[in-house]
Amino acid sequence: MVAKILETHDKDTMDGYDIGCSFETTVKNSSLGADFAAKNARFCVPAFHGYTHNHVCQLKFHPNILKGLGIEDLETLERVFSATN
């Protein structure tokens, strides 16, 4: 999944993932780490999920404070799944 993101997205991409804070460290320490750094890529956590994280995590990974993400909460699929239930 991350290899495909790095292949298809432009530089400075940001991707939301429920465990983006810990997953970013995993990716940086993997064989994809050099490509991830070269693309200046990063992960963030979806807004709702981010509130369950500690304050330090929120300061680095919460979408409401990250420049370039706008007001997106990254919870669209949660709303779609909820509507189908």
Secondary structure, DSSP 8 states (H G I E B T S, - for coil): -HHHHHHHS-TT-EEE-TTHHHHHHHHHTSTTHHHHHHTT-EEE--HHHHTTS-HHHHHHH-TTTSTT-TT--S-HHHHHHHHH-
